[in-house]
Amino acid sequence: MKFYNGETNIVCSNLENSLKFYKDILGFEFIEEDGEAVRLKLCNQYYLLLPVAQQRIERNKYCEFPEVSLDLMVDNILEAEKYFKNLNVEFVKTLKDGEKWFIISDPDGLVLEVIQK
């Protein structure tokens, strides 16, 4: 059996907030509306924002519950940290001295790991 990567569904509670985060802050490219959903693209990967969630995730810490998280690779981790702080993006795990990664969350509490290439 051989599998191929398809699009990634991002279940959200508020399409407008999620679209602003993924498109305006993270730079995902708008592709098309698909009914109530919106298809986006980052590099060669497609994502579908599905506004069907009833509530936001309330988390105490990362990996408290089973989940899938996205990794975002950056050239400069310090610049990335400053960028997200200036935009008031929620940090789940801050950058520590000597580390090359931190974790942010989207408007619904889904996590994204930001990692130095």
C-alpha positions in Angstrom: 0.0 0.0 0.0 1.4 3.4 -1.0 0.0 6.7 0.4 0.5 10.2 -0.9 0.2 13.5 1.0 -3.1 15.3 0.4 -4.3 18.6 1.8 -4.3 19.2 5.5 -7.6 20.1 7.1 -7.5 22.8 9.8 -10.7 22.7 11.7 -11.5 26.2 13.0 -14.3 27.9 14.9 -14.1 31.3 13.2 -13.1 31.4 9.5 -12.4 35.2 9.5 -9.9 34.9 12.5 -8.2 31.8 11.1 -7.9 33.3 7.6 -6.3 36.4 9.0 -3.8 34.3 11.0 -2.9 31.8 8.3 -3.0 34.2 5.3 -1.9 37.6 6.8 0.4 36.5 9.6 1.9 33.3 8.3 1.7 34.1 4.6 -0.3 31.2 3.3 -1.6 31.9 -0.2 -5.4 32.1 -0.8 -6.4 29.6 -3.5 -10.2 29.4 -3.5 -13.3 29.2 -1.5 -14.8 25.7 -1.3 -18.3 26.1 0.0 -18.0 27.4 3.6 -14.3 26.5 3.7 -11.2 28.2 2.3 -8.3 26.5 0.5 -4.8 27.9 1.2 -1.3 26.9 0.1 2.1 27.2 1.7 5.0 26.1 -0.5 3.7 23.0 -2.2 1.3 22.0 0.5 -2.5 22.7 0.5 -4.6 23.4 3.5 -8.4 23.6 4.0 -9.8 25.9 6.7 -13.0 24.2 7.8 -15.1 26.5 10.0 -17.1 23.8 11.8 -15.6 23.7 15.3 -17.8 24.6 18.2 -15.2 26.0 20.6 -11.5 26.9 20.9 -9.0 24.5 22.5 -8.2 25.5 26.1 -4.8 24.0 26.8 -2.5 24.1 29.8 0.5 22.9 27.9 1.7 21.4 24.7 1.2 17.7 24.2 -1.4 17.5 27.0 -3.8 15.9 24.5 -3.2 13.9 21.3 -2.8 16.3 18.4 -1.0 17.0 15.1 1.0 20.2 14.9 2.5 22.0 11.9 6.2 22.8 11.8 7.2 26.1 10.3 10.9 26.3 9.3 12.6 29.8 9.4 16.0 31.1 8.5 16.3 33.2 11.7 14.6 32.1 14.9 15.2 35.3 16.7 13.6 37.4 13.9 10.7 35.0 13.9 10.2 35.4 17.6 10.2 39.1 17.3 7.8 39.0 14.4 5.2 37.0 16.3 5.6 39.0 19.5 5.0 42.3 17.5 1.8 40.8 16.1 0.6 39.6 19.6 0.5 35.9 18.5 0.0 33.6 21.5 3.1 31.7 22.6 2.6 28.2 24.0 6.4 27.7 24.6 8.8 30.6 24.4 12.3 30.6 23.0 14.9 29.6 25.6 18.6 30.4 25.4 20.4 28.0 23.2 17.3 26.5 21.7 16.3 26.8 18.1 12.5 26.4 18.4 9.4 27.8 20.0 5.6 27.1 19.8 2.8 29.4 18.9 -0.9 28.8 18.6 -3.5 29.9 16.1 -6.8 31.6 17.1 -8.3 28.3 18.0 -5.4 27.1 20.1 -3.9 24.7 17.5 -0.1 24.6 17.8 2.6 25.4 15.3 6.3 24.8 16.0 8.6 27.4 14.7 12.0 25.9 14.1 15.4 27.3 12.9 16.4 25.6 9.6 
